[in-house]
Amino acid sequence: MDKEHLPKLVGELYRVVGALEAMFPGRHFTPDGHLVGSLGECLAAYHYGLDLLRASSPGVDAVKDGREIEIKATQGTRVALRSGPEHLLVLKLDREGGFAETYNGPGKFVWREFEGKPRPSNGQYQIPVARLIQLMQNVPPDLRVPMVIPNG
């Protein structure tokens, strides 16, 4: 299958979820966990021209031009990080197969937010999407991974 069909397939997945939720009111069929993470990684690889690494590689999901990139995807209001990646790309997935780029820049800019804070018991620091959007406003364009195939 051609990768350019990926956004359409993701949109179809969310349409099926919507149909199931309409068919069974009160039940939720929200894609989450590994599914959302994998969707985000694949969408990022497609739209940003990234080379994905083996699944579940600690702290790095892809590379581009020698830069190691951790990809986080969410449908919610927060993302979790275990360590400070070289580069962090955070996407907020929508139900049409697209996404909003929430953060695209050096991981150290985000990791600084956790300095002096005790590590949570699960080992993952949480950061709000709204804060990532604020932090990205200070990331110069030359420090971002450029999108090569437009989203939407």
Secondary structure, DSSP 8 states (H G I E B T S, - for coil): --GGGHHHHHHHHHHHHHHHHHHSTT------THHHHHHHHHHHHHHHT-EE-STT-TT--EEETTEEEEEEEESSSEEEESS--SEEEEEEE-TTS-EEEEEEEEHHHHHGGGTTS---TTS-EEEEHHHHHHHHTTS-GGGS---SS---
